[in-house]
Amino acid sequence: MIHIPSILFAALILAPLMLLGYLHFRLFRYRRPTDSPFAWSAIRALRPDQYVEKGQDLLRRLWLVLVLTIPWWVAVFAVFTVA
């Protein structure tokens, strides 16, 4: 049987991750060419110097979602553990 609160919990937890994936996908076209094979891994991919000027707005949005993801998860956990 489908348990609606569990599905809602999973959807709310995964929402920021899906948004991050979408922003990364959109930001990829604004990257600067580089010789380093590791330029797009880990934290280096989030530096402003890695993107052209048109991609800076998307990069700021990506950082905003990254900063707000943990508080979002804490709020979702708090709501679902109290209920």
C-alpha positions as CSV (number, residue, x, y, z in Angstrom):
1,M,0.0,0.0,0.0
2,I,1.2,3.5,-0.8
3,H,2.0,5.6,2.2
4,I,1.4,9.2,1.2
5,P,3.5,10.9,3.9
6,S,6.6,8.8,2.9
7,I,6.2,9.7,-0.7
8,L,5.8,13.4,0.2
9,F,8.8,13.2,2.5
10,A,11.0,11.7,-0.3
11,A,9.7,14.3,-2.8
12,L,10.5,17.2,-0.5
13,I,14.0,15.8,0.3
14,L,14.8,15.2,-3.3
15,A,13.5,18.6,-4.6
16,P,16.6,20.6,-3.9
17,L,18.8,17.9,-5.5
18,M,16.7,17.9,-8.6
19,L,16.9,21.7,-8.7
20,L,20.7,21.5,-8.3
21,G,21.0,19.1,-11.1
22,Y,18.9,21.3,-13.4
23,L,21.0,24.4,-12.6
24,H,24.2,22.4,-13.2
25,F,22.9,21.3,-16.5
26,R,21.9,24.9,-17.6
27,L,25.2,26.3,-16.3
28,F,27.3,23.8,-18.3
29,R,26.9,25.8,-21.5
30,Y,28.5,28.9,-19.9
31,R,31.7,27.2,-18.8
32,R,35.1,28.5,-19.9
33,P,37.4,26.2,-21.8
34,T,40.2,24.7,-19.7
35,D,43.0,22.3,-20.1
36,S,42.6,20.7,-16.6
37,P,40.7,17.4,-16.6
38,F,39.6,18.1,-13.0
39,A,38.2,21.7,-13.5
40,W,34.6,20.5,-13.4
41,S,34.9,18.3,-10.4
42,A,34.0,19.2,-6.8
43,I,34.2,22.7,-5.6
44,R,36.2,24.0,-8.6
45,A,33.1,23.9,-10.7
46,L,31.5,26.4,-8.4
47,R,34.0,29.2,-8.8
48,P,33.0,32.3,-10.7
49,D,36.1,32.4,-12.8
50,Q,35.1,29.1,-14.4
51,Y,32.1,30.7,-16.2
52,V,31.6,33.5,-18.7
53,E,29.6,36.6,-17.7
54,K,26.3,35.2,-18.8
55,G,26.6,32.3,-16.5
56,Q,27.2,34.3,-13.3
57,D,23.5,34.7,-12.5
58,L,22.9,31.0,-12.8
59,L,26.0,30.4,-10.6
60,R,24.6,32.7,-7.9
61,R,21.3,30.8,-8.0
62,L,23.2,27.5,-7.7
63,W,25.1,28.8,-4.6
64,L,21.8,30.0,-3.1
65,V,20.2,26.6,-3.5
66,L,23.3,24.9,-2.1
67,V,23.3,27.2,1.0
68,L,19.5,26.6,1.5
69,T,19.5,22.9,1.0
70,I,20.6,21.9,4.6
71,P,18.1,24.2,6.3
72,W,15.4,22.9,4.0
73,W,16.2,19.3,4.9
74,V,16.3,20.2,8.7
75,A,12.8,21.8,8.3
76,V,11.4,18.8,6.4
77,F,12.8,16.4,9.0
78,A,11.4,18.5,11.8
79,V,8.0,18.6,10.3
80,F,7.8,15.0,9.5
81,T,9.2,13.8,12.9
82,V,6.8,15.9,14.9
83,A,3.8,14.9,12.8
